[in-house]
Amino acid sequence: MPAPLQIGTLLVATPTLESLAFDRAVVLITHYSETDITMGLVLNQP
């Protein structure tokens, strides 16, 4: 079971992800809500 998503979590895109916007991206979760939006900052993309 994956760890719960929370502020400060790092998400790492897998090589099989089919979105060019997140290709090899590392995302830091900066805002999380189960009922509202979740936001993050991509750390390794220009």
mmCIF entry with sequence, helices, sheets and N, C-alpha, C, O atoms, coordinates in Angstrom:
data_MODEL
# 
_entry.id   MODEL 
# 
_entity.id                         1 
_entity.type                       polymer 
_entity.pdbx_number_of_molecules   1 
# 
_entity_poly.entity_id                      1 
_entity_poly.type                           'polypeptide(L)' 
_entity_poly.nstd_linkage                   no 
_entity_poly.nstd_monomer                   no 
_entity_poly.pdbx_seq_one_letter_code       MPAPLQIGTLLVATPTLESLAFDRAVVLITHYSETDITMGLVLNQP 
_entity_poly.pdbx_seq_one_letter_code_can   MPAPLQIGTLLVATPTLESLAFDRAVVLITHYSETDITMGLVLNQP 
_entity_poly.pdbx_strand_id                 A 
# 
loop_
_entity_poly_seq.entity_id 
_entity_poly_seq.num 
_entity_poly_seq.mon_id 
_entity_poly_seq.hetero 
1 1  MET n 
1 2  PRO n 
1 3  ALA n 
1 4  PRO n 
1 5  LEU n 
1 6  GLN n 
1 7  ILE n 
1 8  GLY n 
1 9  THR n 
1 10 LEU n 
1 11 LEU n 
1 12 VAL n 
1 13 ALA n 
1 14 THR n 
1 15 PRO n 
1 16 THR n 
1 17 LEU n 
1 18 GLU n 
1 19 SER n 
1 20 LEU n 
1 21 ALA n 
1 22 PHE n 
1 23 ASP n 
1 24 ARG n 
1 25 ALA n 
1 26 VAL n 
1 27 VAL n 
1 28 LEU n 
1 29 ILE n 
1 30 THR n 
1 31 HIS n 
1 32 TYR n 
1 33 SER n 
1 34 GLU n 
1 35 THR n 
1 36 ASP n 
1 37 ILE n 
1 38 THR n 
1 39 MET n 
1 40 GLY n 
1 41 LEU n 
1 42 VAL n 
1 43 LEU n 
1 44 ASN n 
1 45 GLN n 
1 46 PRO n 
# 
_struct_asym.id          A 
_struct_asym.entity_id   1 
# 
_struct_conf.conf_type_id            HELX_P 
_struct_conf.id                      HELX_P1 
_struct_conf.pdbx_PDB_helix_id       AA1 
_struct_conf.beg_label_comp_id       LEU 
_struct_conf.beg_label_asym_id       A 
_struct_conf.beg_label_seq_id        20 
_struct_conf.pdbx_beg_PDB_ins_code   ? 
_struct_conf.end_label_comp_id       PHE 
_struct_conf.end_label_asym_id       A 
_struct_conf.end_label_seq_id        22 
_struct_conf.pdbx_end_PDB_ins_code   ? 
_struct_conf.beg_auth_comp_id        LEU 
_struct_conf.beg_auth_asym_id        A 
_struct_conf.beg_auth_seq_id         20 
_struct_conf.end_auth_comp_id        PHE 
_struct_conf.end_auth_asym_id        A 
_struct_conf.end_auth_seq_id         22 
_struct_conf.pdbx_PDB_helix_class    5 
_struct_conf.details                 ? 
_struct_conf.pdbx_PDB_helix_length   3 
# 
_struct_conf_type.id          HELX_P 
_struct_conf_type.criteria    ? 
_struct_conf_type.reference   ? 
# 
_struct_sheet.id               AA1 
_struct_sheet.type             ? 
_struct_sheet.number_strands   3 
_struct_sheet.details          ? 
# 
loop_
_struct_sheet_order.sheet_id 
_struct_sheet_order.range_id_1 
_struct_sheet_order.range_id_2 
_struct_sheet_order.offset 
_struct_sheet_order.sense 
AA1 1 2 ? anti-parallel 
AA1 2 3 ? anti-parallel 
# 
loop_
_struct_sheet_range.sheet_id 
_struct_sheet_range.id 
_struct_sheet_range.beg_label_comp_id 
_struct_sheet_range.beg_label_asym_id 
_struct_sheet_range.beg_label_seq_id 
_struct_sheet_range.pdbx_beg_PDB_ins_code 
_struct_sheet_range.end_label_comp_id 
_struct_sheet_range.end_label_asym_id 
_struct_sheet_range.end_label_seq_id 
_struct_sheet_range.pdbx_end_PDB_ins_code 
_struct_sheet_range.beg_auth_comp_id 
_struct_sheet_range.beg_auth_asym_id 
_struct_sheet_range.beg_auth_seq_id 
_struct_sheet_range.end_auth_comp_id 
_struct_sheet_range.end_auth_asym_id 
_struct_sheet_range.end_auth_seq_id 
AA1 1 LEU A 10 ? VAL A 12 ? LEU A 10 VAL A 12 
AA1 2 VAL A 26 ? HIS A 31 ? VAL A 26 HIS A 31 
AA1 3 MET A 39 ? VAL A 42 ? MET A 39 VAL A 42 
# 
loop_
_atom_site.group_PDB 
_atom_site.id 
_atom_site.type_symbol 
_atom_site.label_atom_id 
_atom_site.label_alt_id 
_atom_site.label_comp_id 
_atom_site.label_asym_id 
_atom_site.label_entity_id 
_atom_site.label_seq_id 
_atom_site.pdbx_PDB_ins_code 
_atom_site.Cartn_x 
_atom_site.Cartn_y 
_atom_site.Cartn_z 
_atom_site.occupancy 
_atom_site.B_iso_or_equiv 
_atom_site.pdbx_formal_charge 
_atom_site.auth_seq_id 
_atom_site.auth_comp_id 
_atom_site.auth_asym_id 
_atom_site.auth_atom_id 
_atom_site.pdbx_PDB_model_num 
ATOM 1   N N  . MET A 1 1  ? 0.843   -1.179 0.000   1.00 0.00 ? 1  MET A N  1 
ATOM 2   C CA . MET A 1 1  ? 0.000   0.000  0.000   1.00 0.00 ? 1  MET A CA 1 
ATOM 3   C C  . MET A 1 1  ? 0.890   1.244  0.000   1.00 0.00 ? 1  MET A C  1 
ATOM 4   O O  . MET A 1 1  ? 1.822   1.327  0.799   1.00 0.00 ? 1  MET A O  1 
ATOM 5   N N  . PRO A 1 2  ? 0.621   2.211  -0.879  1.00 0.00 ? 2  PRO A N  1 
ATOM 6   C CA . PRO A 1 2  ? 1.443   3.422  -0.912  1.00 0.00 ? 2  PRO A CA 1 
ATOM 7   C C  . PRO A 1 2  ? 1.258   4.274  0.338   1.00 0.00 ? 2  PRO A C  1 
ATOM 8   O O  . PRO A 1 2  ? 0.231   4.212  1.014   1.00 0.00 ? 2  PRO A O  1 
ATOM 9   N N  . ALA A 1 3  ? 2.275   5.066  0.621   1.00 0.00 ? 3  ALA A N  1 
ATOM 10  C CA . ALA A 1 3  ? 2.198   5.990  1.755   1.00 0.00 ? 3  ALA A CA 1 
ATOM 11  C C  . ALA A 1 3  ? 1.124   7.036  1.486   1.00 0.00 ? 3  ALA A C  1 
ATOM 12  O O  . ALA A 1 3  ? 0.875   7.378  0.330   1.00 0.00 ? 3  ALA A O  1 
ATOM 13  N N  . PRO A 1 4  ? 0.483   7.549  2.536   1.00 0.00 ? 4  PRO A N  1 
ATOM 14  C CA . PRO A 1 4  ? -0.546  8.575  2.331   1.00 0.00 ? 4  PRO A CA 1 
ATOM 15  C C  . PRO A 1 4  ? 0.061   9.858  1.763   1.00 0.00 ? 4  PRO A C  1 
ATOM 16  O O  . PRO A 1 4  ? 1.188   10.229 2.091   1.00 0.00 ? 4  PRO A O  1 
ATOM 17  N N  . LEU A 1 5  ? -0.699  10.512 0.920   1.00 0.00 ? 5  LEU A N  1 
ATOM 18  C CA . LEU A 1 5  ? -0.265  11.774 0.334   1.00 0.00 ? 5  LEU A CA 1 
ATOM 19  C C  . LEU A 1 5  ? -0.454  12.880 1.360   1.00 0.00 ? 5  LEU A C  1 
ATOM 20  O O  . LEU A 1 5  ? -1.511  12.984 1.982   1.00 0.00 ? 5  LEU A O  1 
ATOM 21  N N  . GLN A 1 6  ? 0.573   13.707 1.534   1.00 0.00 ? 6  GLN A N  1 
ATOM 22  C CA . GLN A 1 6  ? 0.500   14.814 2.477   1.00 0.00 ? 6  GLN A CA 1 
ATOM 23  C C  . GLN A 1 6  ? 1.487   15.896 2.051   1.00 0.00 ? 6  GLN A C  1 
ATOM 24  O O  . GLN A 1 6  ? 2.325   15.662 1.180   1.00 0.00 ? 6  GLN A O  1 
ATOM 25  N N  . ILE A 1 7  ? 1.396   17.061 2.650   1.00 0.00 ? 7  ILE A N  1 
ATOM 26  C CA . ILE A 1 7  ? 2.329   18.145 2.358   1.00 0.00 ? 7  ILE A CA 1 
ATOM 27  C C  . ILE A 1 7  ? 3.746   17.670 2.679   1.00 0.00 ? 7  ILE A C  1 
ATOM 28  O O  . ILE A 1 7  ? 3.997   17.088 3.734   1.00 0.00 ? 7  ILE A O  1 
ATOM 29  N N  . GLY A 1 8  ? 4.661   17.930 1.751   1.00 0.00 ? 8  GLY A N  1 
ATOM 30  C CA . GLY A 1 8  ? 6.048   17.515 1.924   1.00 0.00 ? 8  GLY A CA 1 
ATOM 31  C C  . GLY A 1 8  ? 6.384   16.210 1.228   1.00 0.00 ? 8  GLY A C  1 
ATOM 32  O O  . GLY A 1 8  ? 7.554   15.836 1.147   1.00 0.00 ? 8  GLY A O  1 
ATOM 33  N N  . THR A 1 9  ? 5.373   15.509 0.723   1.00 0.00 ? 9  THR A N  1 
ATOM 34  C CA . THR A 1 9  ? 5.601   14.263 -0.003  1.00 0.00 ? 9  THR A CA 1 
ATOM 35  C C  . THR A 1 9  ? 6.272   14.561 -1.335  1.00 0.00 ? 9  THR A C  1 
ATOM 36  O O  . THR A 1 9  ? 5.932   15.538 -2.004  1.00 0.00 ? 9  THR A O  1 
ATOM 37  N N  . LEU A 1 10 ? 7.226   13.717 -1.719  1.00 0.00 ? 10 LEU A N  1 
ATOM 38  C CA . LEU A 1 10 ? 7.841   13.806 -3.039  1.00 0.00 ? 10 LEU A CA 1 
ATOM 39  C C  . LEU A 1 10 ? 7.242   12.724 -3.926  1.00 0.00 ? 10 LEU A C  1 
ATOM 40  O O  . LEU A 1 10 ? 7.215   11.550 -3.557  1.00 0.00 ? 10 LEU A O  1 
ATOM 41  N N  . LEU A 1 11 ? 6.764   13.126 -5.091  1.00 0.00 ? 11 LEU A N  1 
ATOM 42  C CA . LEU A 1 11 ? 6.253   12.189 -6.084  1.00 0.00 ? 11 LEU A CA 1 
ATOM 43  C C  . LEU A 1 11 ? 7.273   12.102 -7.209  1.00 0.00 ? 11 LEU A C  1 
ATOM 44  O O  . LEU A 1 11 ? 7.749   13.125 -7.701  1.00 0.00 ? 11 LEU A O  1 
ATOM 45  N N  . VAL A 1 12 ? 7.609   10.885 -7.616  1.00 0.00 ? 12 VAL A N  1 
ATOM 46  C CA . VAL A 1 12 ? 8.578   10.670 -8.685  1.00 0.00 ? 12 VAL A CA 1 
ATOM 47  C C  . VAL A 1 12 ? 7.866   9.984  -9.836  1.00 0.00 ? 12 VAL A C  1 
ATOM 48  O O  . VAL A 1 12 ? 7.310   8.898  -9.673  1.00 0.00 ? 12 VAL A O  1 
ATOM 49  N N  . ALA A 1 13 ? 7.884   10.621 -11.007 1.00 0.00 ? 13 ALA A N  1 
ATOM 50  C CA . ALA A 1 13 ? 7.224   10.060 -12.187 1.00 0.00 ? 13 ALA A CA 1 
ATOM 51  C C  . ALA A 1 13 ? 7.980   8.821  -12.656 1.00 0.00 ? 13 ALA A C  1 
ATOM 52  O O  . ALA A 1 13 ? 9.210   8.807  -12.697 1.00 0.00 ? 13 ALA A O  1 
ATOM 53  N N  . THR A 1 14 ? 7.234   7.796  -13.002 1.00 0.00 ? 14 THR A N  1 
ATOM 54  C CA . THR A 1 14 ? 7.842   6.581  -13.530 1.00 0.00 ? 14 THR A CA 1 
ATOM 55  C C  . THR A 1 14 ? 8.162   6.764  -15.006 1.00 0.00 ? 14 THR A C  1 
ATOM 56  O O  . THR A 1 14 ? 7.537   7.587  -15.675 1.00 0.00 ? 14 THR A O  1 
ATOM 57  N N  . PRO A 1 15 ? 9.124   6.010  -15.521 1.00 0.00 ? 15 PRO A N  1 
ATOM 58  C CA . PRO A 1 15 ? 9.464   6.124  -16.945 1.00 0.00 ? 15 PRO A CA 1 
ATOM 59  C C  . PRO A 1 15 ? 8.306   5.773  -17.875 1.00 0.00 ? 15 PRO A C  1 
ATOM 60  O O  . PRO A 1 15 ? 8.315   6.169  -19.040 1.00 0.00 ? 15 PRO A O  1 
ATOM 61  N N  . THR A 1 16 ? 7.323   5.046  -17.386 1.00 0.00 ? 16 THR A N  1 
ATOM 62  C CA . THR A 1 16 ? 6.197   4.640  -18.231 1.00 0.00 ? 16 THR A CA 1 
ATOM 63  C C  . THR A 1 16 ? 5.071   5.667  -18.265 1.00 0.00 ? 16 THR A C  1 
ATOM 64  O O  . THR A 1 16 ? 4.088   5.477  -18.981 1.00 0.00 ? 16 THR A O  1 
ATOM 65  N N  . LEU A 1 17 ? 5.195   6.751  -17.504 1.00 0.00 ? 17 LEU A N  1 
ATOM 66  C CA . LEU A 1 17 ? 4.174   7.798  -17.517 1.00 0.00 ? 17 LEU A CA 1 
ATOM 67  C C  . LEU A 1 17 ? 4.098   8.409  -18.913 1.00 0.00 ? 17 LEU A C  1 
ATOM 68  O O  . LEU A 1 17 ? 5.123   8.795  -19.475 1.00 0.00 ? 17 LEU A O  1 
ATOM 69  N N  . GLU A 1 18 ? 2.905   8.501  -19.469 1.00 0.00 ? 18 GLU A N  1 
ATOM 70  C CA . GLU A 1 18 ? 2.739   8.928  -20.856 1.00 0.00 ? 18 GLU A CA 1 
ATOM 71  C C  . GLU A 1 18 ? 2.491   10.426 -21.012 1.00 0.00 ? 18 GLU A C  1 
ATOM 72  O O  . GLU A 1 18 ? 1.972   10.848 -22.046 1.00 0.00 ? 18 GLU A O  1 
ATOM 73  N N  . SER A 1 19 ? 2.837   11.228 -20.037 1.00 0.00 ? 19 SER A N  1 
ATOM 74  C CA . SER A 1 19 ? 2.657   12.677 -20.107 1.00 0.00 ? 19 SER A CA 1 
ATOM 75  C C  . SER A 1 19 ? 4.021   13.348 -20.240 1.00 0.00 ? 19 SER A C  1 
ATOM 76  O O  . SER A 1 19 ? 4.864   13.232 -19.351 1.00 0.00 ? 19 SER A O  1 
ATOM 77  N N  . LEU A 1 20 ? 4.234   14.046 -21.347 1.00 0.00 ? 20 LEU A N  1 
ATOM 78  C CA . LEU A 1 20 ? 5.514   14.732 -21.541 1.00 0.00 ? 20 LEU A CA 1 
ATOM 79  C C  . LEU A 1 20 ? 5.730   15.831 -20.510 1.00 0.00 ? 20 LEU A C  1 
ATOM 80  O O  . LEU A 1 20 ? 6.873   16.146 -20.179 1.00 0.00 ? 20 LEU A O  1 
ATOM 81  N N  . ALA A 1 21 ? 4.661   16.417 -19.999 1.00 0.00 ? 21 ALA A N  1 
ATOM 82  C CA . ALA A 1 21 ? 4.782   17.489 -19.009 1.00 0.00 ? 21 ALA A CA 1 
ATOM 83  C C  . ALA A 1 21 ? 5.425   16.991 -17.713 1.00 0.00 ? 21 ALA A C  1 
ATOM 84  O O  . ALA A 1 21 ? 6.046   17.768 -16.988 1.00 0.00 ? 21 ALA A O  1 
ATOM 85  N N  . PHE A 1 22 ? 5.277   15.696 -17.424 1.00 0.00 ? 22 PHE A N  1 
ATOM 86  C CA . PHE A 1 22 ? 5.812   15.143 -16.180 1.00 0.00 ? 22 PHE A CA 1 
ATOM 87  C C  . PHE A 1 22 ? 6.898   14.104 -16.423 1.00 0.00 ? 22 PHE A C  1 
ATOM 88  O O  . PHE A 1 22 ? 7.180   13.293 -15.541 1.00 0.00 ? 22 PHE A O  1 
ATOM 89  N N  . ASP A 1 23 ? 7.509   14.111 -17.597 1.00 0.00 ? 23 ASP A N  1 
ATOM 90  C CA . ASP A 1 23 ? 8.560   13.153 -17.926 1.00 0.00 ? 23 ASP A CA 1 
ATOM 91  C C  . ASP A 1 23 ? 9.713   13.264 -16.930 1.00 0.00 ? 23 ASP A C  1 
ATOM 92  O O  . ASP A 1 23 ? 10.385  14.293 -16.863 1.00 0.00 ? 23 ASP A O  1 
ATOM 93  N N  . ARG A 1 24 ? 9.936   12.210 -16.164 1.00 0.00 ? 24 ARG A N  1 
ATOM 94  C CA . ARG A 1 24 ? 11.009  12.124 -15.158 1.00 0.00 ? 24 ARG A CA 1 
ATOM 95  C C  . ARG A 1 24 ? 10.916  13.214 -14.086 1.00 0.00 ? 24 ARG A C  1 
ATOM 96  O O  . ARG A 1 24 ? 11.925  13.577 -13.481 1.00 0.00 ? 24 ARG A O  1 
ATOM 97  N N  . ALA A 1 25 ? 9.729   13.726 -13.857 1.00 0.00 ? 25 ALA A N  1 
ATOM 98  C CA . ALA A 1 25 ? 9.547   14.827 -12.906 1.00 0.00 ? 25 ALA A CA 1 
ATOM 99  C C  . ALA A 1 25 ? 9.567   14.342 -11.457 1.00 0.00 ? 25 ALA A C  1 
ATOM 100 O O  . ALA A 1 25 ? 9.156   13.226 -11.141 1.00 0.00 ? 25 ALA A O  1 
ATOM 101 N N  . VAL A 1 26 ? 10.058  15.218 -10.598 1.00 0.00 ? 26 VAL A N  1 
ATOM 102 C CA . VAL A 1 26 ? 9.966   15.041 -9.151  1.00 0.00 ? 26 VAL A CA 1 
ATOM 103 C C  . VAL A 1 26 ? 9.117   16.204 -8.650  1.00 0.00 ? 26 VAL A C  1 
ATOM 104 O O  . VAL A 1 26 ? 9.463   17.367 -8.858  1.00 0.00 ? 26 VAL A O  1 
ATOM 105 N N  . VAL A 1 27 ? 7.999   15.886 -7.984  1.00 0.00 ? 27 VAL A N  1 
ATOM 106 C CA . VAL A 1 27 ? 7.038   16.903 -7.556  1.00 0.00 ? 27 VAL A CA 1 
ATOM 107 C C  . VAL A 1 27 ? 6.953   16.911 -6.031  1.00 0.00 ? 27 VAL A C  1 
ATOM 108 O O  . VAL A 1 27 ? 6.745   15.871 -5.405  1.00 0.00 ? 27 VAL A O  1 
ATOM 109 N N  . LEU A 1 28 ? 7.117   18.084 -5.448  1.00 0.00 ? 28 LEU A N  1 
ATOM 110 C CA . LEU A 1 28 ? 6.960   18.282 -4.008  1.00 0.00 ? 28 LEU A CA 1 
ATOM 111 C C  . LEU A 1 28 ? 5.538   18.766 -3.757  1.00 0.00 ? 28 LEU A C  1 
ATOM 112 O O  . LEU A 1 28 ? 5.144   19.807 -4.282  1.00 0.00 ? 28 LEU A O  1 
ATOM 113 N N  . ILE A 1 29 ? 4.759   18.030 -2.965  1.00 0.00 ? 29 ILE A N  1 
ATOM 114 C CA . ILE A 1 29 ? 3.389   18.430 -2.648  1.00 0.00 ? 29 ILE A CA 1 
ATOM 115 C C  . ILE A 1 29 ? 3.440   19.612 -1.680  1.00 0.00 ? 29 ILE A C  1 
ATOM 116 O O  . ILE A 1 29 ? 4.014   19.519 -0.595  1.00 0.00 ? 29 ILE A O  1 
ATOM 117 N N  . THR A 1 30 ? 2.826   20.731 -2.096  1.00 0.00 ? 30 THR A N  1 
ATOM 118 C CA . THR A 1 30 ? 2.836   21.953 -1.282  1.00 0.00 ? 30 THR A CA 1 
ATOM 119 C C  . THR A 1 30 ? 1.479   22.270 -0.660  1.00 0.00 ? 30 THR A C  1 
ATOM 120 O O  . THR A 1 30 ? 1.403   23.033 0.303   1.00 0.00 ? 30 THR A O  1 
ATOM 121 N N  . HIS A 1 31 ? 0.418   21.695 -1.199  1.00 0.00 ? 31 HIS A N  1 
ATOM 122 C CA . HIS A 1 31 ? -0.933  21.871 -0.655  1.00 0.00 ? 31 HIS A CA 1 
ATOM 123 C C  . HIS A 1 31 ? -1.696  20.592 -0.932  1.00 0.00 ? 31 HIS A C  1 
ATOM 124 O O  . HIS A 1 31 ? -1.676  20.087 -2.055  1.00 0.00 ? 31 HIS A O  1 
ATOM 125 N N  . TYR A 1 32 ? -2.371  20.060 0.080   1.00 0.00 ? 32 TYR A N  1 
ATOM 126 C CA . TYR A 1 32 ? -3.124  18.824 -0.101  1.00 0.00 ? 32 TYR A CA 1 
ATOM 127 C C  . TYR A 1 32 ? -4.466  18.920 0.598   1.00 0.00 ? 32 TYR A C  1 
ATOM 128 O O  . TYR A 1 32 ? -4.561  19.382 1.735   1.00 0.00 ? 32 TYR A O  1 
ATOM 129 N N  . SER A 1 33 ? -5.492  18.482 -0.093  1.00 0.00 ? 33 SER A N  1 
ATOM 130 C CA . SER A 1 33 ? -6.831  18.409 0.483   1.00 0.00 ? 33 SER A CA 1 
ATOM 131 C C  . SER A 1 33 ? -7.579  17.268 -0.186  1.00 0.00 ? 33 SER A C  1 
ATOM 132 O O  . SER A 1 33 ? -7.553  17.144 -1.411  1.00 0.00 ? 33 SER A O  1 
ATOM 133 N N  . GLU A 1 34 ? -8.241  16.441 0.598   1.00 0.00 ? 34 GLU A N  1 
ATOM 134 C CA . GLU A 1 34 ? -9.043  15.358 0.029   1.00 0.00 ? 34 GLU A CA 1 
ATOM 135 C C  . GLU A 1 34 ? -10.295 15.883 -0.650  1.00 0.00 ? 34 GLU A C  1 
ATOM 136 O O  . GLU A 1 34 ? -10.852 15.212 -1.519  1.00 0.00 ? 34 GLU A O  1 
ATOM 137 N N  . THR A 1 35 ? -10.749 17.080 -0.266  1.00 0.00 ? 35 THR A N  1 
ATOM 138 C CA . THR A 1 35 ? -11.994 17.617 -0.817  1.00 0.00 ? 35 THR A CA 1 
ATOM 139 C C  . THR A 1 35 ? -11.785 18.782 -1.774  1.00 0.00 ? 35 THR A C  1 
ATOM 140 O O  . THR A 1 35 ? -12.723 19.198 -2.455  1.00 0.00 ? 35 THR A O  1 
ATOM 141 N N  . ASP A 1 36 ? -10.572 19.314 -1.835  1.00 0.00 ? 36 ASP A N  1 
ATOM 142 C CA . ASP A 1 36 ? -10.279 20.468 -2.687  1.00 0.00 ? 36 ASP A CA 1 
ATOM 143 C C  . ASP A 1 36 ? -9.144  20.075 -3.624  1.00 0.00 ? 36 ASP A C  1 
ATOM 144 O O  . ASP A 1 36 ? -9.013  18.903 -3.976  1.00 0.00 ? 36 ASP A O  1 
ATOM 145 N N  . ILE A 1 37 ? -8.336  21.026 -4.024  1.00 0.00 ? 37 ILE A N  1 
ATOM 146 C CA . ILE A 1 37 ? -7.257  20.734 -4.959  1.00 0.00 ? 37 ILE A CA 1 
ATOM 147 C C  . ILE A 1 37 ? -5.971  20.346 -4.238  1.00 0.00 ? 37 ILE A C  1 
ATOM 148 O O  . ILE A 1 37 ? -5.767  20.678 -3.070  1.00 0.00 ? 37 ILE A O  1 
ATOM 149 N N  . THR A 1 38 ? -5.117  19.642 -4.957  1.00 0.00 ? 38 THR A N  1 
ATOM 150 C CA . THR A 1 38 ? -3.774  19.341 -4.492  1.00 0.00 ? 38 THR A CA 1 
ATOM 151 C C  . THR A 1 38 ? -2.812  20.057 -5.424  1.00 0.00 ? 38 THR A C  1 
ATOM 152 O O  . THR A 1 38 ? -2.975  20.016 -6.643  1.00 0.00 ? 38 THR A O  1 
ATOM 153 N N  . MET A 1 39 ? -1.805  20.716 -4.850  1.00 0.00 ? 39 MET A N  1 
ATOM 154 C CA . MET A 1 39 ? -0.829  21.450 -5.660  1.00 0.00 ? 39 MET A CA 1 
ATOM 155 C C  . MET A 1 39 ? 0.574   21.008 -5.285  1.00 0.00 ? 39 MET A C  1 
ATOM 156 O O  . MET A 1 39 ? 0.837   20.575 -4.163  1.00 0.00 ? 39 MET A O  1 
ATOM 157 N N  . GLY A 1 40 ? 1.460   21.129 -6.252  1.00 0.00 ? 40 GLY A N  1 
ATOM 158 C CA . GLY A 1 40 ? 2.845   20.782 -6.005  1.00 0.00 ? 40 GLY A CA 1 
ATOM 159 C C  . GLY A 1 40 ? 3.773   21.591 -6.876  1.00 0.00 ? 40 GLY A C  1 
ATOM 160 O O  . GLY A 1 40 ? 3.344   22.284 -7.799  1.00 0.00 ? 40 GLY A O  1 
ATOM 161 N N  . LEU A 1 41 ? 5.036   21.495 -6.572  1.00 0.00 ? 41 LEU A N  1 
ATOM 162 C CA . LEU A 1 41 ? 6.082   22.207 -7.282  1.00 0.00 ? 41 LEU A CA 1 
ATOM 163 C C  . LEU A 1 41 ? 6.985   21.179 -7.948  1.00 0.00 ? 41 LEU A C  1 
ATOM 164 O O  . LEU A 1 41 ? 7.531   20.301 -7.280  1.00 0.00 ? 41 LEU A O  1 
ATOM 165 N N  . VAL A 1 42 ? 7.143   21.288 -9.278  1.00 0.00 ? 42 VAL A N  1 
ATOM 166 C CA . VAL A 1 42 ? 8.045   20.392 -9.997  1.00 0.00 ? 42 VAL A CA 1 
ATOM 167 C C  . VAL A 1 42 ? 9.466   20.877 -9.727  1.00 0.00 ? 42 VAL A C  1 
ATOM 168 O O  . VAL A 1 42 ? 9.807   22.019 -10.033 1.00 0.00 ? 42 VAL A O  1 
ATOM 169 N N  . LEU A 1 43 ? 10.289  20.006 -9.156  1.00 0.00 ? 43 LEU A N  1 
ATOM 170 C CA . LEU A 1 43 ? 11.610  20.418 -8.694  1.00 0.00 ? 43 LEU A CA 1 
ATOM 171 C C  . LEU A 1 43 ? 12.702  20.324 -9.752  1.00 0.00 ? 43 LEU A C  1 
ATOM 172 O O  . LEU A 1 43 ? 13.706  21.030 -9.651  1.00 0.00 ? 43 LEU A O  1 
ATOM 173 N N  . ASN A 1 44 ? 12.540  19.485 -10.748 1.00 0.00 ? 44 ASN A N  1 
ATOM 174 C CA . ASN A 1 44 ? 13.655  19.229 -11.658 1.00 0.00 ? 44 ASN A CA 1 
ATOM 175 C C  . ASN A 1 44 ? 13.358  19.553 -13.118 1.00 0.00 ? 44 ASN A C  1 
ATOM 176 O O  . ASN A 1 44 ? 13.976  18.974 -14.012 1.00 0.00 ? 44 ASN A O  1 
ATOM 177 N N  . GLN A 1 45 ? 12.435  20.459 -13.376 1.00 0.00 ? 45 GLN A N  1 
ATOM 178 C CA . GLN A 1 45 ? 12.132  20.872 -14.747 1.00 0.00 ? 45 GLN A CA 1 
ATOM 179 C C  . GLN A 1 45 ? 12.307  22.381 -14.846 1.00 0.00 ? 45 GLN A C  1 
ATOM 180 O O  . GLN A 1 45 ? 12.034  23.099 -13.884 1.00 0.00 ? 45 GLN A O  1 
ATOM 181 N N  . PRO A 1 46 ? 12.763  22.878 -16.012 1.00 0.00 ? 46 PRO A N  1 
ATOM 182 C CA . PRO A 1 46 ? 12.926  24.329 -16.167 1.00 0.00 ? 46 PRO A CA 1 
ATOM 183 C C  . PRO A 1 46 ? 11.597  25.063 -16.202 1.00 0.00 ? 46 PRO A C  1 
ATOM 184 O O  . PRO A 1 46 ? 11.571  26.287 -16.328 1.00 0.00 ? 46 PRO A O  1 
# 
